[in-house]
Amino acid sequence: MPELSTLTFIWPRLLWLLVLVPCLLVAYLWLRRPRRSAAAPWMDAQAGTTPARPYAGSASRYAGGLLMLAGLCFLLTGLARPQAVLMLPSRMDTVMLAVDTSGSMRANDVKPSRIEAAQESLRRFIEAQPPQVKVGIVTFSATAAVAQPPTTQRDELLKAITDLQMQPGSAVGSAILIALAQLVPGSGIDVNQILSDAERAQPKDRGRALAPTQEEPGKTRAEPGSNKAAAIILITDGQGNLGPDPLKMAQLAAEHGVKVHTVGVGTPEGVVIRAQGVSQRVRLDETALKKIAELTLGDYYRASSATDLRKVYDQLGLTIRMQKHQTTEISAIFLALGMLLALSGALLTFYRSGRII
């Protein structure tokens, strides 16, 4: 499906041929004008009949000719060699859902709460996926773990969403890392080493200390976003405080061509939650989530209400299955449509009057 906003022409000067269309329209209407002799009214009176209206049924009489002219427009446009960016179904084998189960997800600025709204929308998203698409679930709080390996069994996925357990802490980077390892097994990602390095590193040195991959000599990195068979959807309020640096892990995902779509759940002003006698205001931190999506060529969505969250997952389903491809010449589409319209118009005119013009 071409995006019409990206339509351009390789030979735009040939579009001047379209000025022939109004000339041909005038000629066609002249040839098809009603003709009655001067004696016709006298003959009608002698026969006792009412003179026919000259333009009765003119719309249907001209339909065939208008179809042929429309076809000619498409044919002439096709000669200018149009091209556009195509939106085509993309092969998608596996989607990993990384779900924040930290204490801040209990906040009720998204009704009934951030986590409950996320659960409901995730159920809807899972049920909407094509049968052949595998979906996996990673949950994260102080640590991250695989709640459900990638599967096509929707019942198992829905059960995993229902059984989410809330814990303190938020290891956003760990979630991206473990989800990525599920999507690209055998890629050489040493998950345990990266997690150990992050645990030993001081917070101020964490981003610098990590070496996400041990790059092999001669090994080439994938282009960001080039892996069309896999994607990660990160659902969180963005307040990561443990584990590997999320931006380093996003860069690692980009090096494997995997997009990370981020969904920010909550509101920037946040709300105050109380746990174990401590009060804390928890806000949606969009900065890191936008950067993660940008690094991997994914998309960022803010979900400030349950309704927004449902719309986000509807849009995410389309984003994952439909991808922009390179600019492609679509002359054949215009020429085929032009031939179809012209032939249909010629047949209709011949059927009504026994002639093409």
C-alpha positions in Angstrom: 0.0 0.0 0.0 1.7 3.2 -1.1 1.8 6.3 1.1 0.4 9.0 -1.1 2.1 11.8 0.8 5.5 10.4 -0.5 4.4 10.3 -4.1 7.0 11.6 -6.6 7.7 11.2 -10.3 10.9 10.1 -12.1 9.8 11.9 -15.3 7.6 14.7 -13.9 7.6 16.7 -17.2 5.4 14.0 -18.8 2.6 15.2 -16.5 2.0 18.0 -19.0 0.3 15.3 -21.1 -2.7 15.6 -18.7 -3.7 18.8 -20.4 -5.0 16.6 -23.2 -7.7 15.3 -20.9 -9.9 18.4 -20.7 -9.5 18.8 -24.5 -10.7 15.3 -25.1 -13.5 15.8 -22.6 -14.8 18.8 -24.6 -14.5 16.8 -27.8 -16.3 13.8 -26.3 -19.2 16.0 -25.1 -19.5 17.6 -28.5 -19.7 14.3 -30.3 -22.2 13.0 -27.8 -24.5 16.0 -27.8 -28.2 15.3 -28.6 -29.1 15.8 -32.3 -32.7 16.6 -33.4 -33.8 17.8 -36.7 -35.9 21.0 -37.1 -38.9 18.8 -38.1 -38.8 16.7 -35.0 -41.2 18.8 -32.9 -43.8 18.9 -35.8 -43.5 15.1 -36.2 -44.0 14.6 -32.4 -47.1 16.8 -32.5 -48.6 14.8 -35.4 -47.9 11.5 -33.6 -49.5 12.9 -30.4 -46.4 12.3 -28.4 -44.5 14.5 -26.0 -41.1 15.6 -27.2 -38.3 13.8 -25.3 -36.1 15.9 -23.1 -32.8 16.4 -24.8 -30.7 15.6 -21.8 -32.8 12.9 -20.1 -30.6 10.2 -18.6 -27.5 12.2 -19.6 -25.5 11.1 -16.5 -25.8 7.4 -17.4 -25.2 8.1 -21.1 -21.9 9.8 -20.3 -20.7 7.3 -17.6 -18.8 5.1 -20.1 -17.0 8.1 -21.5 -16.1 9.5 -18.1 -14.7 6.1 -17.1 -12.5 6.1 -20.2 -11.2 9.6 -19.5 -10.4 8.6 -15.9 -8.5 5.6 -17.2 -6.6 7.9 -19.6 -5.7 10.1 -16.6 -4.1 7.1 -14.8 -2.4 6.0 -18.0 -0.8 9.4 -18.6 0.2 9.6 -15.0 1.8 6.2 -15.2 4.0 7.4 -18.1 5.6 9.9 -15.7 6.8 6.9 -13.6 5.3 7.6 -10.2 7.1 6.3 -7.1 6.2 6.1 -3.4 7.2 4.6 -0.1 5.3 1.4 0.3 3.7 0.1 3.5 3.8 -3.7 3.3 3.1 -6.5 5.7 6.4 -7.4 7.5 7.4 -10.9 8.5 7.0 -10.9 12.3 7.8 -14.1 14.1 8.3 -13.0 17.8 7.3 -10.2 20.0 8.7 -9.9 23.5 6.7 -7.9 26.1 8.8 -6.5 28.9 6.4 -5.5 31.7 7.3 -3.3 34.6 6.1 -4.9 37.9 7.8 -2.5 40.2 5.9 -0.8 43.1 5.5 2.4 41.2 3.2 0.6 38.8 0.6 0.5 41.6 0.0 4.2 41.2 -3.6 5.1 40.3 -3.0 8.1 37.9 -4.1 5.6 35.3 -7.3 4.0 36.4 -7.8 1.7 38.2 -4.0 1.5 38.4 -1.1 1.5 36.1 -0.5 -2.2 36.3 -4.2 -3.2 36.0 -4.7 -1.0 33.0 -1.5 -2.5 31.5 -2.7 -6.0 32.1 -6.0 -5.4 30.4 -4.5 -3.8 27.4 -1.8 -6.6 27.1 -4.6 -9.2 27.0 -6.2 -7.3 24.2 -2.9 -7.0 22.4 -2.1 -10.7 22.7 -5.5 -11.8 21.5 -5.2 -9.5 18.4 -1.9 -11.1 17.2 -2.0 -13.4 14.2 -1.9 -17.1 15.2 1.6 -17.7 13.8 3.2 -14.8 15.8 5.0 -16.0 19.0 4.7 -13.7 22.0 6.9 -13.9 25.1 6.8 -12.1 28.4 9.6 -10.7 30.6 8.7 -9.1 33.9 11.1 -6.8 35.8 11.3 -5.1 39.2 14.6 -5.3 41.1 15.6 -8.1 38.6 14.2 -9.3 35.3 13.0 -12.8 34.5 11.3 -14.6 31.7 7.6 -15.1 32.8 6.7 -16.9 29.6 9.1 -18.0 26.8 7.9 -17.1 23.3 4.9 -19.2 22.3 1.8 -19.2 20.2 -0.3 -20.6 23.0 -2.5 -17.6 23.9 -3.9 -19.3 27.1 -0.4 -19.5 28.6 0.3 -15.9 27.8 -2.9 -14.7 29.3 -2.3 -16.7 32.5 1.2 -15.2 32.8 -0.3 -11.7 32.5 -2.9 -12.4 35.2 -0.2 -13.8 37.5 2.1 -10.8 37.6 3.7 -10.2 41.0 4.7 -6.8 42.2 8.1 -6.3 43.7 10.3 -3.2 44.7 12.9 -1.9 42.3 13.0 -1.3 38.6 15.7 -2.9 36.3 14.7 -1.5 32.9 18.1 -2.4 31.4 17.9 -6.0 32.6 14.5 -6.3 31.0 15.7 -5.2 27.6 18.8 -7.5 27.9 16.8 -10.6 28.7 14.1 -9.9 26.2 16.8 -9.5 23.5 18.5 -12.7 24.5 15.2 -14.5 24.0 14.8 -13.0 20.5 18.3 -13.6 19.2 19.6 -16.9 20.8 23.0 -17.9 19.8 24.0 -14.3 19.1 26.9 -14.4 21.7 25.2 -12.1 24.2 26.6 -13.0 27.6 23.7 -12.1 29.8 25.3 -13.3 33.1 28.5 -11.4 32.4 26.6 -8.2 31.7 24.5 -8.5 34.8 27.5 -9.2 36.9 29.4 -6.2 35.6 26.3 -4.0 36.3 26.0 -5.4 39.8 29.7 -4.6 40.6 29.7 -1.2 38.9 29.1 1.9 41.0 25.9 3.8 39.8 28.1 6.7 38.5 30.2 4.4 36.5 27.5 2.0 35.4 27.1 3.2 31.9 30.9 3.4 31.3 31.8 0.1 32.9 29.5 -2.1 30.8 30.7 -3.7 27.6 27.5 -5.0 26.1 29.1 -7.4 23.6 32.5 -9.0 23.2 32.8 -8.2 19.6 34.3 -10.9 17.4 37.0 -10.0 14.8 35.3 -9.5 11.4 31.8 -9.6 12.9 29.5 -6.9 11.5 26.7 -5.2 13.4 23.2 -5.2 12.0 21.6 -1.9 10.9 19.3 -0.5 13.6 15.8 -1.7 13.0 16.8 -4.2 10.3 15.5 -7.3 12.1 11.9 -7.5 10.7 11.2 -10.8 12.5 11.4 -9.6 16.1 10.5 -6.7 18.3 10.5 -5.7 22.0 7.7 -3.8 23.6 8.7 -2.2 26.9 5.9 -1.2 29.2 7.0 0.9 32.2 6.8 4.3 33.9 10.4 4.8 33.0 11.9 5.0 36.5 14.7 2.5 36.2 17.2 2.4 39.1 18.9 -1.0 39.1 20.7 -3.3 36.7 22.5 -2.4 33.4 22.2 1.0 31.9 19.0 1.0 29.8 20.6 3.1 27.1 23.5 0.7 26.8 21.0 -2.2 26.5 19.0 -0.3 23.9 22.3 0.2 21.9 22.9 -3.5 22.2 19.4 -4.2 20.8 20.1 -1.7 17.9 23.3 -3.5 17.1 21.2 -6.7 16.6 18.7 -4.8 14.5 15.9 -5.2 17.0 13.4 -2.4 17.6 12.3 -1.5 21.1 8.9 0.1 21.2 8.4 1.9 24.5 5.1 2.6 26.2 5.2 5.1 29.1 2.4 4.3 31.6 1.4 7.2 33.9 1.4 10.9 33.9 4.3 13.4 34.1 2.9 15.0 37.3 2.5 11.5 38.9 0.8 10.7 42.2 2.0 9.9 45.8 2.0 6.3 46.8 2.7 4.9 50.3 4.5 1.6 51.0 5.9 0.4 54.3 5.3 3.8 55.9 7.1 5.7 53.2 5.4 8.2 50.9 6.9 8.9 47.4 5.7 10.7 44.3 6.1 8.6 41.3 6.1 10.3 37.9 6.3 9.1 34.3 9.9 9.5 33.2 9.6 10.0 29.4 13.2 11.1 28.6 14.8 7.7 28.9 11.9 5.9 27.1 12.1 8.3 24.2 15.8 7.8 23.9 15.5 4.0 24.0 13.0 4.1 21.2 15.1 6.5 19.2 18.3 4.4 19.5 16.5 1.3 18.1 14.3 3.1 15.6 11.3 2.1 17.6 8.3 4.2 18.6 7.4 5.8 21.9 3.9 6.1 23.1 2.5 7.8 26.2 -0.5 6.2 27.9 -2.0 8.6 30.5 -5.3 6.7 30.8 -6.7 3.2 30.3 -8.3 4.4 27.0 -4.9 5.8 25.8 -3.3 2.5 26.6 -5.9 0.5 24.6 -5.3 2.8 21.6 -1.5 2.4 22.0 -1.7 -1.4 21.7 -4.0 -1.1 18.7 -1.5 1.2 17.0 1.4 -1.0 18.1 -0.2 -4.0 16.4 -0.3 -2.1 13.1 3.3 -0.7 13.6 4.7 -4.2 14.1 2.9 -5.8 11.2 3.3 -2.9 8.7 6.7 -1.5 7.9 7.9 1.3 5.6 9.9 0.0 2.7 12.2 1.8 0.4 10.8 4.1 -2.3 9.5 1.9 -5.1 8.3 2.7 -8.6 4.5 2.1 -8.8 4.0 2.9 -12.5 2.5 -0.6 -13.0 -0.3 0.2 -10.5 -1.3 3.3 -12.4 -1.1 1.7 -15.8 -3.1 -1.4 -14.7 -5.8 0.8 -13.1 -5.9 3.0 -16.1 -6.3 0.1 -18.5 -9.1 -1.4 -16.3 -11.0 1.9 -16.2 -10.6 2.6 -19.9 -11.7 -1.0 -20.8 -14.7 -0.8 -18.4 -15.8 2.5 -19.9 -15.5 1.2 -23.5 -17.5 -1.9 -22.7 -20.2 0.1 -20.9 -20.5 2.6 -23.8 -20.7 -0.3 -26.4 -23.3 -2.1 -24.3 -25.5 1.0 -24.2 -25.2 2.4 -27.7 -23.5 -0.2 -29.8 -20.4 2.0 -30.3 -17.4 3.0 -28.3 -17.7 6.8 -28.8 
